[in-house]
Amino acid sequence: MKVFLIALMAVALITGCATYDPYTGDKEASKAGIGAGVGAGIGAVIAYLDNRDEDSRKRNQRILAAAAGGAAVGGGVGYYMDAQEAKLRKQLRETGVRVEREGNHINLVMPGNITFATDSANIADDFFPVLNSVALILKEYNRTLVVVGGHTDSDGSEQYNKSLSQNRAAAVTVYLATQGVDTIRLETVGFGESQPIADNSTAEGKQANRRVELTLLPVEEDEA
């Protein structure tokens, strides 16, 4: 009997990770101070799920059962994620959201300066239209698990940053659910300051580290 597993095979965190300019949609080289961390969010999500998912098969069965009528996977998982990525890049141009691709995983990096006010877990009014666009595509391509991860810089206590990142990620998760994204597909985690993608000793680095990331992982059918 077929069972279902999420494709959690991680490729190298740096090599093979494609990043696209949010304003042009073109592939770009990693920026100094940030490039060393590109893909770190995906790696952290995979490690988080690997340690937590004891009942992933049943959940994935429910995801695929609920996915009837969504975009087809006729061309295979890679093609499915390619098509989803193309739509996301088109929708997210000029929004400030960065699209990363690593293997069959897609990461949407949402900088803190466009998502939340300082020390707040209330989504900025100007960011709702962006989340609306993302939700539309997530609903169409519904054979994915969506992990919403919150991240902070290192200012403040570790406990405070953990709580703030969790609350921000939860706010995004709840909003996506109100827009029709099935809650069975949504995982929420607050990483706090533990997964920086830039140097916290600079203002630019701190700004890069304050972010919410949506990591899209394909749910696949396993023949074993």
Steps between C-alpha positions, in 0.01 A plus 500: 500500500622843411613728776567865486808689608620857477808541287743606768823412329717805552750612240797721589387814678705732286591327173203458268280755675348739247406851614292741293488877512150594626484798266611341174445128554851436369746266666755696700822440687487488879558837665796550729415428861178320405612244245669278758162439660288439192323169545555497875127538554424194290761296684359608835148404394611157385681437829194621693265267314743210519501527879127556534317303234419166660157483335581662165359218286145541626520877465636474147223259407250760617677774305487300178142391561401865543702602191253355249428765241827686554772548239602165350842340551503335158850620416644376828588677823773712342265630232229562761736712710636676188151613404424612853829689524436681171161621620640610835784694340255675268264590783773612739700731273536848651368383837834464679447126554796289391439164330758223557504159339699207631434169332124443521462742789385862463570764763325837520704743710284783632714777656389641833497859373204422271314247716489630858568814698785487751422274799153427362329181383229693317533461123559832325196620305702538179604135516156342489474524119831313471376221727177489302698434181704229670186337639343478155797306364527279809137403454557415136815298568366317801727195502755677718568534869548867593726571797474858626819586687561816700851642548647795692831676545701455818385814682314423821488176693494162331168418668339825383622450143371143497156618612489792255602280207237240593227764528590652164505163329166414662348826376597414142375143541163612633459751219581244231241270655237777487578531129415134442833319535420165664627498859619138463771635267622773736780460757613790719836534671686785668877472454578821688857613444639149439507508118666826388566553130718807554733661752314624808778749575377732221170680453469354150559150630244538778242619250564194283463268799160642596275303268226245451565213260245278329661170401305292250576128508337263248294213634588197290361154448740226604476162332680314778 
